[in-house]
Amino acid sequence: MDAKTQIIVLLFSYFYGLIFYFLSKLNNYIIKSKKRLFRSIITILFTYNIVLIYLIILYKLNNGAFHIYFLLMGILGYLTSSKYLNKMLKNVKFPLSLAKFKKK
């Protein structure tokens, strides 16, 4: 794998970590008021689909070669998003649609 492909996949993994955090928060807001068994099943299916989509896109980008630093970049993107998303949402005057789910 050449350096250009590795940089593309590293950036993709980072941004996928950001997207995963946002989608997992959205998933939690949507299923918050449901029964425990239903929440567990939906969370398992959600995680399965997110990982499957990541692997399919990774396969398209670099023929499915997986390195540990791709996973580390995804985790870094997730942690970055979890740290700064709440700070960013406080500064936004028009809250995102996630606020609608919080009220329910």
N, C-alpha and C positions, 0 to 999 in steps of 0.2 A: 504494500500500500504506500503510495507516494505521500509527500508532505501536504500537498494541496487537499487531498481527500481526507487526511487526518484532521486538518484544520476545519474543514467543512463539517465533519462528523462531530468534532468537539463543540463547535458552535451550535450545531443542531441539538446535541445532548444537553447543553446548558439551557437553551431556550425551551427544550422539551421539559426540563425540570421546572421552569417557570410556569409553563402551561399545565403541567401535572398538579402543581400546587393550587392554581386557580380552579381547575376542574374538580379537585378533591374538596375544596372549600364549597364550591357550588353543590356538589353531591351531598355533602353533609347538611347544607341548608335545606335542600329539597327533602331529604329523608329523615329529618330531625324528629318529626312528630309521628313517625310510623312505628309499628311494632318491632320489637328487638330482632325476631327471626327474619322479618322482611328486610330490616336494615343490614343484617349480616349477609344475607344472600345478595342484595344489591351491591354492597361494598366489595364482596368477592368478585362478582361479575364485572364491576367497574375496574377493579385493579387488573383483572385478567385481560380485559379489553385494552387498557392503557399499555400494558406490557406487550401485548400482541401487536398493537399499532406501532409501537417503538421498534420492535424487531422487524416488522415488515418494511418500515422506512429505512432502517439500518441495512437491511438486505438490499434495498434498491440503491442506497448510496455507495456501499462498499462491499457488496456481495456477502453480507452477513458476518463479516469479521468483527468480533467483539473483543475489546480490550478493557481492562479494569479502569483505565483512566476515562473511558466513555461514561462508565457508571459514576465515577467520582465527579465528573462535570455535571451530570444530571442531578446528583445530590447537592452539589454546590449551587446550581440554579434553583433547586427547591428551597434550600436554606436562605439564599438571598431573597427570594420572593417572600418567604415567610417572615423575614425580618423587616423588610421594607414596605410590604403591601399595606399593612395597617397604617404606617406613617403617611403613605401616599394617599390613602383613602380619607384620612382626616383633613388633608389639605384640599381635597376636591370639593367644590361648591355644590355640584350636582352629583349626588351619590349614584353609584352604579346600580344596576338592577338587583344586585345581591341584597340590598337593603329591603327590597320587597319580600324576600324570602325570610329575613330575620323577623319581620313583624308577625308572620304566621306561626 
